[in-house]
Amino acid sequence: MRWDNLSAPPDEGTPDGAAPATPPLPLALPGAIARTFDTPGFAGMTFYEVRAKSIINRVPGQSRVPFEWTVNPYRGCSHACVYCLGGDTPILMADGRTKPISELEVGDRIYGTERRGAYRHYVVTTVLAKWSTVKRAHRVTLEDGTTLVASGDHRFLTERGWKHVTGSMRGGDRRPYLTTRNRLLGTGRFASAPKRSADYRRGYLCALVRDAGHPGSFRLATAEEEALARAERFLADAGIGTERVPGPPVRAGRRSTTAIRTSRPGDAEAVAELIRPADEPTDDWWLGLLAGAFDAAGSCRQGVFRISVGDDGSRDRTGAALDRFGFRWVLDDPGNPNRVRQLRLTGGLPERLRFFHLTDPAVTSRRSIEGMALKCRARLRVAGIEDLGLELPLWDITTGTGDFIANGVVSHNCFARNTHTYLDLDAGADFDRKVIVKVNAGELVRRELAAPKWRGAHIAMGTNVDCYQRAEGRYRLMPQIIEALRDFANPFSILTKGTLLLRDLPLLRQAAEVTRVGLSYSVGFVDEALWRAVEPGTPSPRRRLDAVRQLTDAGFSVGVLMAPILPGLSDDDESIDATVAAIAASGATSATPLPLHLRPGAREWYARWLAREFPHLVPRYRQLYQAGAYAPQAYQREVTARVRMAARRHGLHRGEAGDNRQLPEAPAPAAEQLSLL
């Protein structure tokens, strides 16, 4: 392969008379050098050479992998975006409740914003992607006490536009950033949801139940299905069985109510006892009472929040509950013949949201803020920005609006993951055609292994992007990395599809004399036609298994990650048997099956490829992956069982001491799928 037709930016010169590189630099890679190579194997590809700041990265604790640290000298599609928030940051959901960002799922409906005329307005949007990383964390504190933990690169919406958490007025970090002169836009911090304690349940039922103690039945002051279902659950928790019966006819000026009949003698009296207030009700009881009062007689229309009360007792009790939690309210008397009055909450959207989150009524349709303008003047001036001095697991999502509401303030997305990673490269064609090369990887590994804080933990390589991809033939980063690991006797493992690993066999043997070295190959199937369709840029499965044989002959115990197993393409008995037989013949010590998983980004890319090449399989994939990135557990267990049966038939087993190996035993291969397509 010829490397002499290398092109470089004009300020770098043009070796051998080659033309300057023409591809534009991604905005996220200032100072990178873009290079292209005039060779058939790299036609249409661009390499962005960067000098990274760090190289040994901690894997987020929630990842499904059995290792903590990893090194990736190359980057295509990234799973570690820097625009991210602490995992417990509450996100405003479309039903008016909140959920920690770490618990969101792709497809969840949440609130974002959309500019209409002079103002932004709240609109419902969808979570398109979600991921996590480990980054240095900062705490942003606002005047009203709101706190947000985020990376320095995260952006929030201020009265002066989007601002990063940290930045500079000059130099490489120059960008708009938060100061104590900025005020964020939103409503301010969200209240925590109440505990569903026994006292909360009793308070809720006290506000909702009518005519308790009447022989055999009682009424609920609501016709809302969500409230009825909650009341029935709360009664069942107290051991009271019920059934619904038609309520009395609706009369003018009266709400429709639903009657419930108890299923056992004495249960109606038990209900009366259940809802009797204690001498000193707890906060949970009062919160339940407010939730029940709103579900029974509350409304929230055009920004006006009201709870209707029909008697002095209800007025006094509900007003006392509002006072207990510091809500501001006034009593309106519209002059109705039935003397029904209304407690109207004041304080605008922040107080309404605080009521909903603090009390958690069952009826979600009354919580909508869809279409409301962002006019709130909450006390959201930045009071302080603190570098926590820690690297923490942080999360981010992509939404349809490009933003979301995080703990009451408007928060910016990372670039859409299905079309645009934080490097300004999409996760589809760009993954294959634009490669980020950390040219100082070897230097960084040596420096970080020498740091006093490093304790010699196991380092896994090739778990995100293959470290022996074709670019390694040009850049030769892995020999420097292995030499550093050898010199510091630091245990490591490598998972790859590349036969270029054999080039470094002498170094691997040297490292294995002083530390644990684990080697694994990824071979999901041996069908040549399927390989050309799915993995055209990788060595063929047979060549990979030839490499396994050479490594085992050299004394290494090599595991094979049988991944990805593709539903409808390589998961039948014939394909599994042929693949396991070839793995066994290569001398591998194990075969670990891993059905295809489709993270956001890869999911959309694979879906387009599948619809083009195998359209008849699209319905099956929709059904298998409707719940997320992973196939159902039942399918995974079935595939694993068939692989194990084939392994027994072909005598494939983990090698014992001295069997095909005289070097120290390596850890089991990491059950992680290398990037597909």
C-alpha positions as CSV (number, residue, x, y, z in Angstrom):
1,M,0.0,0.0,0.0
2,R,1.4,3.4,-1.0
3,W,1.4,6.3,1.6
4,D,3.5,8.8,-0.4
5,N,0.5,10.6,-1.9
6,L,-0.4,12.3,1.4
7,S,-2.1,15.6,1.3
8,A,-1.9,18.2,4.1
9,P,-3.2,21.7,4.8
10,P,-1.2,24.4,3.1
11,D,0.5,25.6,6.3
12,E,1.8,22.1,6.8
13,G,3.3,21.8,3.3
14,T,2.5,19.3,0.7
15,P,4.9,16.3,0.7
16,D,5.9,14.9,-2.6
17,G,4.0,17.6,-4.5
18,A,0.6,16.3,-3.3
19,A,-2.4,18.7,-3.3
20,P,-3.6,20.2,0.0
21,A,-6.4,18.4,1.8
22,T,-9.8,19.8,0.9
23,P,-12.1,18.3,3.5
24,P,-13.3,21.0,6.0
25,L,-12.3,20.5,9.7
26,P,-15.2,19.7,12.0
27,L,-15.9,22.7,14.2
28,A,-15.2,20.5,17.3
29,L,-11.7,19.8,16.2
30,P,-9.8,23.1,16.3
31,G,-6.1,22.6,15.3
32,A,-6.7,19.2,13.7
33,I,-4.9,18.2,10.6
34,A,-7.1,16.7,7.9
35,R,-5.4,14.2,5.6
36,T,-6.5,12.1,2.7
37,F,-4.6,9.2,1.1
38,D,-4.6,8.4,-2.6
39,T,-4.8,4.7,-2.2
40,P,-7.6,2.3,-3.2
41,G,-8.0,1.1,0.4
42,F,-8.6,4.6,1.7
43,A,-10.6,6.1,-1.2
44,G,-13.1,8.6,0.1
45,M,-11.7,8.6,3.6
46,T,-10.5,11.6,5.7
47,F,-8.2,11.3,8.8
48,Y,-8.3,14.1,11.3
49,E,-5.1,14.1,13.3
50,V,-5.4,15.5,16.8
51,R,-3.3,15.8,19.9
52,A,-5.6,14.4,22.7
53,K,-5.5,15.7,26.2
54,S,-6.1,12.3,27.8
55,I,-6.3,8.7,26.7
56,I,-7.1,6.3,29.6
57,N,-10.9,6.7,30.1
58,R,-13.1,5.4,32.9
59,V,-16.1,3.4,31.6
60,P,-19.5,4.6,33.1
61,G,-20.6,2.3,35.8
62,Q,-24.0,1.5,34.2
63,S,-22.4,0.2,31.0
64,R,-22.9,-3.5,30.3
65,V,-19.2,-4.3,30.3
66,P,-16.9,-6.1,32.8
67,F,-14.1,-3.6,32.8
68,E,-13.6,-0.1,34.2
69,W,-10.9,1.5,32.0
70,T,-10.4,1.7,28.3
71,V,-8.0,3.2,25.7
72,N,-9.3,4.2,22.3
73,P,-6.6,5.7,20.0
74,Y,-9.1,6.2,17.2
75,R,-12.6,7.6,17.2
76,G,-15.3,7.3,14.7
77,C,-18.8,7.5,16.2
78,S,-18.4,8.5,19.8
79,H,-20.4,7.1,22.8
80,A,-19.0,9.7,25.1
81,C,-20.4,13.1,24.3
82,V,-19.2,16.0,26.5
83,Y,-22.5,17.9,26.7
84,C,-24.0,16.2,29.7
85,L,-25.7,16.5,33.1
86,G,-25.7,14.6,36.4
87,G,-27.8,11.4,36.2
88,D,-30.2,12.6,39.0
89,T,-31.1,15.8,37.2
90,P,-35.0,15.9,36.9
91,I,-36.4,16.3,33.4
92,L,-39.9,17.6,32.8
93,M,-42.1,14.9,31.2
94,A,-45.0,15.4,29.0
95,D,-47.4,14.1,31.7
96,G,-46.2,16.9,34.0
97,R,-44.2,14.7,36.2
98,T,-40.4,14.5,36.4
99,K,-37.9,11.7,35.8
100,P,-34.1,11.6,36.4
101,I,-32.2,12.0,33.1
102,S,-30.4,8.7,33.7
103,E,-33.8,6.9,33.7
104,L,-35.1,8.3,30.4
105,E,-35.6,6.0,27.5
106,V,-35.6,6.6,23.7
107,G,-39.2,7.4,22.7
108,D,-40.2,9.1,26.0
109,R,-42.3,12.3,25.6
110,I,-40.9,15.3,27.4
111,Y,-41.1,19.1,27.2
112,G,-38.8,21.2,25.1
113,T,-39.2,24.7,23.7
114,E,-40.0,26.3,20.4
115,R,-39.7,29.9,19.3
116,R,-42.9,31.5,18.1
117,G,-42.7,35.2,17.5
118,A,-41.1,37.1,20.3
119,Y,-41.1,34.2,22.8
120,R,-40.2,30.6,23.3
121,H,-43.1,28.3,24.1
122,Y,-43.2,25.0,25.9
123,V,-43.9,22.1,23.5
124,V,-44.0,18.3,23.8
125,T,-41.1,16.6,22.1
126,T,-39.6,13.1,22.0
127,V,-36.3,11.6,23.3
128,L,-34.4,10.5,20.1
129,A,-31.2,9.3,21.8
130,K,-29.6,8.9,25.2
131,W,-26.1,8.1,26.4
132,S,-23.6,8.7,29.2
133,T,-19.9,9.5,29.7
134,V,-17.5,10.4,32.5
135,K,-16.4,14.0,32.6
136,R,-15.1,16.6,35.0
137,A,-18.2,18.0,36.7
138,H,-19.2,21.5,37.7
139,R,-22.0,22.7,40.0
140,V,-24.1,25.7,38.9
141,T,-26.1,27.3,41.7
142,L,-28.9,29.8,41.0
143,E,-30.3,32.5,43.2
144,D,-33.4,30.5,44.1
145,G,-31.3,27.6,45.2
146,T,-31.6,25.5,42.0
147,T,-28.4,23.4,41.5
148,L,-27.3,21.7,38.3
149,V,-24.3,19.4,38.0
150,A,-22.9,19.4,34.4
151,S,-19.8,19.3,32.4
152,G,-18.1,22.6,31.5
153,D,-19.2,22.1,27.9
154,H,-22.9,21.9,28.7
155,R,-25.1,24.9,27.6
156,F,-28.1,26.5,29.3
157,L,-30.4,29.2,27.9
158,T,-29.9,32.7,29.4
159,E,-31.5,36.0,28.7
160,R,-28.5,36.6,26.5
161,G,-28.7,33.4,24.6
162,W,-27.0,30.0,25.0
163,K,-24.0,29.9,27.3
164,H,-21.6,27.1,28.2
165,V,-21.0,26.4,31.8
166,T,-17.3,27.3,31.4
167,G,-15.3,29.1,28.8
168,S,-12.9,32.0,28.1
169,M,-12.8,35.3,26.4
170,R,-9.7,34.3,24.4
171,G,-7.6,31.4,23.4
172,G,-8.7,27.8,22.5
173,D,-11.5,27.8,25.0
174,R,-13.0,31.1,23.7
175,R,-16.8,30.8,23.7
176,P,-19.9,32.3,25.5
177,Y,-20.0,31.1,29.1
178,L,-22.0,31.7,32.3
179,T,-21.2,34.4,34.7
180,T,-22.9,35.8,37.8
181,R,-24.4,38.5,35.6
182,N,-26.5,35.9,33.7
183,R,-30.0,34.8,34.4
184,L,-31.2,31.4,33.1
185,L,-34.7,31.0,31.5
186,G,-37.3,28.6,33.0
187,T,-39.3,28.2,36.2
188,G,-36.6,27.2,38.7
189,R,-35.9,24.0,40.6
190,F,-38.5,21.2,40.6
191,A,-39.9,19.9,43.9
192,S,-39.5,16.2,44.8
193,A,-42.4,13.9,44.4
194,P,-44.2,12.7,47.6
195,K,-43.6,9.3,49.1
196,R,-46.6,7.0,48.5
197,S,-46.7,6.2,52.3
198,A,-49.7,5.0,54.2
199,D,-50.4,8.5,55.4
200,Y,-50.3,9.9,51.8
201,R,-52.8,7.2,50.8
202,R,-55.1,8.1,53.7
203,G,-55.0,11.8,53.0
204,Y,-55.7,11.2,49.3
205,L,-58.7,9.1,50.1
206,C,-60.0,11.6,52.7
207,A,-60.3,14.2,50.0
208,L,-61.9,11.9,47.4
209,V,-64.3,9.7,49.3
210,R,-67.9,10.8,50.0
211,D,-70.6,9.2,52.2
212,A,-68.2,6.7,53.8
213,G,-69.9,4.4,56.3
214,H,-73.2,4.1,54.4
215,P,-74.2,0.5,54.2
216,G,-72.3,-1.4,51.5
217,S,-71.1,1.6,49.4
218,F,-69.6,5.0,49.2
219,R,-68.8,7.6,46.5
220,L,-65.7,9.1,45.0
221,A,-65.9,12.8,44.1
222,T,-64.5,12.3,40.6
223,A,-65.2,10.7,37.2
224,E,-61.6,10.8,36.1
225,E,-60.3,7.4,35.3
226,E,-56.7,8.0,36.6
227,A,-58.1,9.1,40.0
228,L,-60.6,6.2,40.2
229,A,-57.8,3.7,39.4
230,R,-55.5,5.3,42.1
231,A,-58.3,5.2,44.7
232,E,-59.0,1.6,44.0
233,R,-55.3,0.7,44.3
234,F,-55.0,2.7,47.6
235,L,-58.0,0.9,49.0
236,A,-56.7,-2.5,47.9
237,D,-53.4,-1.7,49.7
238,A,-55.5,-1.3,52.8
239,G,-57.1,-4.7,52.2
240,I,-60.5,-3.3,51.1
241,G,-61.9,-4.9,48.0
242,T,-64.2,-2.8,45.8
243,E,-66.3,-2.8,42.6
244,R,-67.6,0.1,40.6
245,V,-71.4,0.9,40.2
246,P,-73.1,3.7,38.2
247,G,-73.2,7.0,40.1
248,P,-76.2,9.2,40.7
249,P,-77.5,11.2,37.7
250,V,-75.7,14.4,37.0
251,R,-77.6,17.6,38.0
252,A,-77.1,21.1,36.9
253,G,-74.1,22.7,38.7
254,R,-73.0,19.4,40.2
255,R,-70.0,17.2,39.3
256,S,-70.5,13.7,38.2
257,T,-69.4,11.2,40.8
258,T,-68.8,7.5,40.7
259,A,-70.0,5.1,43.4
260,I,-67.9,2.1,44.6
261,R,-69.4,-0.9,46.4
262,T,-67.4,-2.7,48.9
263,S,-67.0,-6.4,48.3
264,R,-67.2,-7.6,52.0
265,P,-69.5,-6.8,54.9
266,G,-67.9,-4.2,57.2
267,D,-65.6,-2.7,54.5
268,A,-67.6,0.5,54.2
269,E,-67.0,1.1,57.9
270,A,-63.3,0.3,57.4
271,V,-63.2,3.0,54.8
272,A,-64.7,5.5,57.2
273,E,-62.0,4.6,59.7
274,L,-59.3,4.8,57.1
275,I,-60.0,8.3,56.0
276,R,-60.5,9.8,59.5
277,P,-57.7,12.4,60.1
278,A,-55.2,11.7,62.8
279,D,-55.0,14.2,65.7
280,E,-51.7,15.5,64.3
281,P,-51.6,14.7,60.5
282,T,-48.2,14.3,59.0
283,D,-46.8,16.1,55.9
284,D,-47.5,13.0,53.8
285,W,-51.1,13.1,54.9
286,W,-51.5,16.8,53.9
287,L,-49.8,16.2,50.6
288,G,-52.2,13.3,49.8
289,L,-55.1,15.5,50.8
290,L,-54.0,18.2,48.3
291,A,-53.6,15.7,45.5
292,G,-57.0,14.2,46.2
293,A,-58.6,17.7,46.4
294,F,-57.2,18.6,43.0
295,D,-58.3,15.3,41.5
296,A,-61.8,15.7,43.0
297,A,-62.5,19.4,42.2
298,G,-59.4,21.0,40.6
299,S,-58.8,22.6,37.3
300,C,-55.9,24.4,35.5
301,R,-57.0,26.2,32.4
302,Q,-55.2,29.1,30.5
303,G,-52.7,29.4,33.3
304,V,-55.3,29.7,36.1
305,F,-55.2,27.0,38.9
306,R,-58.3,26.5,41.0
307,I,-59.7,24.0,43.5
308,S,-63.5,24.2,44.1
309,V,-64.8,23.8,47.7
310,G,-68.4,23.3,48.6
311,D,-68.4,23.9,52.3
312,D,-66.5,25.7,55.0
313,G,-64.9,22.5,56.3
314,S,-63.4,21.7,52.8
315,R,-62.3,25.3,52.4
316,D,-60.6,25.4,55.8
317,R,-58.9,22.0,55.4
318,T,-57.6,22.7,51.9
319,G,-56.5,26.2,52.7
320,A,-54.6,24.9,55.8
321,A,-52.8,22.3,53.6
322,L,-51.8,25.0,51.1
323,D,-50.5,27.2,53.9
324,R,-48.6,24.4,55.4
325,F,-46.4,24.2,52.3
326,G,-46.1,27.9,51.7
327,F,-48.4,28.2,48.7
328,R,-49.9,31.6,47.9
329,W,-53.7,31.5,47.3
330,V,-56.8,33.6,47.3
331,L,-60.5,32.7,47.8
332,D,-62.8,33.6,44.9
333,D,-66.6,33.6,45.3
334,P,-68.2,33.5,41.8
335,G,-71.6,33.7,43.4
336,N,-72.9,30.3,42.4
337,P,-76.3,29.3,43.8
338,N,-74.8,26.2,45.5
339,R,-72.2,28.5,47.3
340,V,-69.3,26.6,45.7
341,R,-66.2,28.8,46.1
342,Q,-62.7,28.5,44.6
343,L,-59.2,28.5,46.0
344,R,-57.0,30.1,43.3
345,L,-53.3,29.5,43.4
346,T,-51.1,32.6,42.7
347,G,-47.4,32.9,41.8
348,G,-47.6,31.8,38.2
349,L,-46.2,28.7,36.5
350,P,-43.4,28.0,39.1
351,E,-46.1,27.7,41.9
352,R,-48.3,25.5,39.7
353,L,-45.5,23.2,38.9
354,R,-44.4,23.1,42.5
355,F,-47.9,22.0,43.5
356,F,-48.0,19.3,40.9
357,H,-44.6,17.9,41.7
358,L,-44.9,18.2,45.4
359,T,-48.4,16.6,45.7
360,D,-48.5,14.4,42.5
361,P,-52.2,14.3,41.6
362,A,-53.3,11.3,39.6
363,V,-55.0,13.3,36.7
364,T,-52.3,14.2,34.3
365,S,-54.5,15.9,31.6
366,R,-54.8,19.0,33.9
367,R,-51.0,19.5,34.2
368,S,-50.3,20.4,30.5
369,I,-48.2,23.5,29.9
370,E,-48.2,22.9,26.1
371,G,-48.0,26.2,24.2
372,M,-47.3,28.4,27.3
373,A,-44.7,31.1,26.7
374,L,-41.4,31.3,28.6
375,K,-42.2,34.6,30.4
376,C,-41.5,33.5,33.9
377,R,-39.4,35.9,36.0
378,A,-38.1,33.4,38.5
379,R,-35.0,34.1,40.6
380,L,-32.7,32.3,38.3
381,R,-29.6,34.5,38.3
382,V,-26.4,32.5,38.5
383,A,-25.1,32.7,42.0
384,G,-22.0,30.5,41.6
385,I,-20.2,28.0,39.4
386,E,-18.0,25.5,41.2
387,D,-15.5,23.1,39.7
388,L,-16.1,19.9,41.8
389,G,-12.7,18.6,41.0
390,L,-14.2,15.2,40.2
391,E,-14.9,13.2,37.1
392,L,-18.5,11.9,37.4
393,P,-20.9,9.9,35.2
394,L,-22.9,12.4,33.2
395,W,-25.8,12.0,30.8
396,D,-27.3,13.6,27.8
397,I,-30.2,13.1,25.4
398,T,-31.2,14.2,21.9
399,T,-34.7,15.6,21.4
400,G,-36.8,16.7,18.5
401,T,-36.6,20.4,19.6
402,G,-32.9,20.4,20.4
403,D,-33.5,21.2,24.0
404,F,-35.3,20.0,27.2
405,I,-36.2,21.3,30.7
406,A,-33.7,20.2,33.3
407,N,-34.6,21.0,36.9
408,G,-36.7,23.9,35.7
409,V,-34.3,25.6,33.2
410,V,-33.9,25.2,29.5
411,S,-31.0,23.0,28.6
412,H,-29.3,22.4,25.2
413,N,-29.0,19.0,23.6
414,C,-25.8,17.5,22.3
415,F,-26.0,17.5,18.5
416,A,-28.5,15.0,17.2
417,R,-26.8,11.6,17.7
418,N,-28.5,9.9,14.7
419,T,-27.1,12.5,12.3
420,H,-24.4,14.4,14.2
421,T,-22.0,13.6,17.0
422,Y,-20.2,16.2,19.0
423,L,-17.4,16.0,16.6
424,D,-19.7,17.3,13.8
425,L,-19.6,13.8,12.2
426,D,-22.6,11.6,11.7
427,A,-22.8,8.1,13.0
428,G,-23.5,6.6,9.6
429,A,-21.3,7.2,6.5
430,D,-18.9,9.5,8.5
431,F,-18.2,6.6,10.9
432,D,-16.6,4.7,8.0
433,R,-15.1,7.6,6.1
434,K,-13.9,10.1,8.7
435,V,-11.5,8.8,11.4
436,I,-10.2,10.8,14.3
437,V,-6.6,9.8,15.1
438,K,-5.1,10.6,18.5
439,V,-1.5,10.9,17.2
440,N,0.0,11.3,20.7
441,A,-1.8,8.2,22.1
442,G,1.4,6.4,23.0
443,E,2.9,9.4,24.7
444,L,-0.3,9.9,26.7
445,V,-0.6,6.3,27.8
446,R,3.0,6.4,29.2
447,R,2.4,9.7,31.0
448,E,-0.8,8.6,32.6
449,L,0.5,5.2,33.6
450,A,3.3,7.0,35.4
451,A,0.9,9.3,37.3
452,P,0.9,8.7,41.1
453,K,-2.9,8.3,41.2
454,W,-2.9,5.4,38.7
455,R,-3.1,2.1,40.5
456,G,-2.5,-0.4,37.6
457,A,-6.1,-1.3,36.8
458,H,-6.9,-3.5,33.8
459,I,-7.3,-1.6,30.6
460,A,-9.5,-2.8,27.8
461,M,-8.9,-1.8,24.2
462,G,-11.0,-2.2,21.1
463,T,-14.3,-2.1,23.0
464,N,-15.7,1.0,21.3
465,V,-13.7,1.6,18.1
466,D,-11.4,-1.1,16.7
467,C,-7.8,-0.2,17.6
468,Y,-6.5,-2.4,14.8
469,Q,-8.6,-0.8,12.1
470,R,-6.9,-0.2,8.7
471,A,-5.7,3.3,9.8
472,E,-3.4,1.6,12.3
473,G,-1.3,0.4,9.4
474,R,-0.3,4.0,8.7
475,Y,-0.2,5.5,12.1
476,R,1.3,2.6,14.2
477,L,-0.1,3.8,17.5
478,M,-0.6,0.4,19.1
479,P,3.1,-0.6,19.3
480,Q,3.7,2.6,21.4
481,I,0.7,1.8,23.6
482,I,1.7,-1.8,24.2
483,E,5.3,-0.9,24.9
484,A,4.1,1.5,27.6
485,L,1.8,-1.1,29.1
486,R,4.7,-3.6,29.0
487,D,7.1,-1.2,30.7
488,F,4.7,-0.5,33.5
489,A,3.6,-4.2,33.8
490,N,-0.1,-3.0,33.4
491,P,-2.6,-5.7,32.6
492,F,-4.7,-5.2,29.4
493,S,-6.9,-6.9,26.9
494,I,-7.6,-6.3,23.2
495,L,-10.8,-7.1,21.2
496,T,-10.4,-6.7,17.5
497,K,-11.5,-7.7,14.0
498,G,-8.2,-6.7,12.5
499,T,-5.5,-9.2,11.5
500,L,-3.0,-6.4,11.9
501,L,-2.7,-7.5,15.5
502,L,-0.2,-10.2,14.3
503,R,2.2,-7.4,13.5
504,D,2.6,-6.7,17.2
505,L,2.9,-10.4,18.3
506,P,6.5,-10.0,19.6
507,L,5.5,-7.0,21.7
508,L,2.5,-8.9,23.0
509,R,4.7,-11.9,24.0
510,Q,7.0,-9.5,25.9
511,A,4.1,-7.9,27.7
512,A,2.7,-11.3,28.6
513,E,5.9,-12.2,30.4
514,V,5.3,-9.4,33.0
515,T,1.5,-8.9,33.1
516,R,-1.8,-10.4,32.2
517,V,-2.7,-10.0,28.5
518,G,-6.1,-11.0,27.1
519,L,-6.7,-11.4,23.4
520,S,-10.1,-11.8,21.8
521,Y,-11.4,-11.7,18.2
522,S,-14.9,-10.7,17.1
523,V,-16.4,-13.2,14.6
524,G,-20.2,-13.2,14.4
525,F,-20.5,-15.5,11.4
526,V,-18.5,-17.1,8.6
527,D,-20.8,-16.6,5.7
528,E,-18.7,-14.8,3.1
529,A,-21.6,-13.2,1.3
530,L,-23.1,-11.8,4.5
531,W,-19.6,-10.5,5.5
532,R,-19.3,-8.6,2.3
533,A,-22.7,-7.0,2.8
534,V,-22.4,-6.2,6.5
535,E,-18.7,-5.7,7.3
536,P,-17.0,-4.9,3.9
537,G,-14.1,-2.9,5.5
538,T,-12.9,-5.7,7.8
539,P,-10.8,-8.8,7.2
540,S,-12.9,-11.8,6.3
541,P,-14.0,-14.1,9.1
542,R,-11.7,-16.8,7.8
543,R,-8.7,-14.5,7.9
544,R,-9.6,-13.5,11.5
545,L,-9.8,-17.1,12.5
546,D,-6.4,-17.8,10.9
547,A,-5.1,-15.0,13.1
548,V,-6.6,-16.8,16.1
549,R,-4.8,-20.0,15.1
550,Q,-1.4,-18.1,14.9
551,L,-2.0,-16.5,18.3
552,T,-2.8,-19.8,19.9
553,D,0.2,-21.4,18.3
554,A,2.3,-18.6,19.9
555,G,1.0,-19.6,23.3
556,F,-1.9,-17.3,23.8
557,S,-5.4,-18.3,25.0
558,V,-7.7,-16.5,22.6
559,G,-11.4,-16.1,23.1
560,V,-13.8,-15.4,20.3
561,L,-16.7,-13.0,20.8
562,M,-19.4,-14.4,18.5
563,A,-20.8,-11.0,17.7
564,P,-22.9,-9.7,16.3
565,I,-25.4,-12.5,15.7
566,L,-27.9,-11.0,13.3
567,P,-31.6,-11.9,13.7
568,G,-32.9,-13.5,10.5
569,L,-29.4,-13.5,8.9
570,S,-27.0,-15.5,11.1
571,D,-29.1,-16.8,14.0
572,D,-30.3,-20.0,12.4
573,D,-28.9,-23.4,13.5
574,E,-27.0,-23.9,10.3
575,S,-25.1,-20.6,10.5
576,I,-24.5,-21.0,14.2
577,D,-23.1,-24.6,13.8
578,A,-20.8,-23.5,10.9
579,T,-19.5,-20.6,12.9
580,V,-18.9,-22.5,16.1
581,A,-17.2,-25.3,14.1
582,A,-14.8,-22.8,12.5
583,I,-14.1,-21.2,15.9
584,A,-13.3,-24.5,17.4
585,A,-11.0,-25.5,14.5
586,S,-9.0,-22.2,15.0
587,G,-7.9,-23.3,18.5
588,A,-9.9,-20.6,20.3
589,T,-10.6,-21.4,24.0
590,S,-14.2,-20.1,24.1
591,A,-17.0,-18.7,22.0
592,T,-19.2,-16.0,23.7
593,P,-22.4,-15.3,21.8
594,L,-23.7,-11.8,21.6
595,P,-26.9,-11.0,19.6
596,L,-26.9,-7.7,17.8
597,H,-27.6,-4.6,19.8
598,L,-28.5,-1.3,18.2
599,R,-27.6,1.9,20.1
600,P,-28.9,5.2,18.8
601,G,-27.0,6.3,15.7
602,A,-26.0,2.7,14.8
603,R,-29.7,1.8,15.0
604,E,-30.8,4.3,12.3
605,W,-27.9,3.4,10.1
606,Y,-28.5,-0.3,10.3
607,A,-32.2,0.2,9.8
608,R,-31.6,1.9,6.5
609,W,-29.2,-0.8,5.4
610,L,-31.6,-3.5,6.4
611,A,-34.6,-1.9,4.5
612,R,-32.4,-1.6,1.4
613,E,-30.9,-5.1,1.5
614,F,-33.4,-7.3,3.4
615,P,-36.7,-5.4,3.5
616,H,-38.6,-8.6,4.5
617,L,-36.8,-8.6,7.8
618,V,-37.9,-5.0,8.8
619,P,-41.1,-6.1,10.7
620,R,-39.1,-8.7,12.7
621,Y,-36.5,-6.1,13.7
622,R,-39.2,-3.6,14.7
623,Q,-40.7,-6.2,17.0
624,L,-37.4,-7.4,18.5
625,Y,-36.0,-3.9,19.1
626,Q,-39.2,-2.0,20.0
627,A,-38.2,-1.7,23.6
628,G,-34.7,-0.3,23.0
629,A,-31.2,-1.2,21.9
630,Y,-31.2,-4.8,23.0
631,A,-33.2,-7.8,21.8
632,P,-35.6,-9.4,24.4
633,Q,-34.0,-11.6,27.1
634,A,-36.0,-14.6,25.8
635,Y,-34.4,-14.3,22.4
636,Q,-30.9,-13.8,23.8
637,R,-31.3,-16.9,26.0
638,E,-32.5,-19.0,23.1
639,V,-29.5,-17.9,20.9
640,T,-27.0,-18.5,23.8
641,A,-28.4,-22.0,24.4
642,R,-28.1,-23.0,20.7
643,V,-24.5,-21.7,20.6
644,R,-23.6,-23.7,23.8
645,M,-25.1,-26.8,22.3
646,A,-23.0,-26.3,19.1
647,A,-19.9,-25.7,21.3
648,R,-20.4,-29.0,23.1
649,R,-20.8,-30.8,19.7
650,H,-17.5,-29.4,18.5
651,G,-15.6,-29.8,21.7
652,L,-15.1,-26.1,22.3
653,H,-14.1,-25.4,25.9
654,R,-12.0,-23.0,27.9
655,G,-8.4,-24.1,28.0
656,E,-7.0,-25.6,31.2
657,A,-3.6,-24.5,32.5
658,G,-1.0,-25.6,30.0
659,D,-3.5,-26.3,27.3
660,N,-2.5,-24.2,24.2
661,R,-1.0,-21.7,26.6
662,Q,2.1,-21.3,28.6
663,L,1.6,-17.6,29.3
664,P,-0.4,-16.1,32.3
665,E,-4.1,-16.7,32.1
666,A,-6.0,-13.8,30.5
667,P,-9.4,-12.5,31.7
668,A,-12.5,-13.6,29.8
669,P,-13.3,-11.6,26.7
670,A,-15.4,-8.5,27.2
671,A,-19.0,-9.1,26.2
672,E,-19.2,-6.0,24.0
673,Q,-20.1,-5.7,20.4
674,L,-17.6,-3.9,18.1
675,S,-19.1,-1.2,15.9
676,L,-21.1,-2.6,13.0
677,L,-21.1,-1.1,9.5
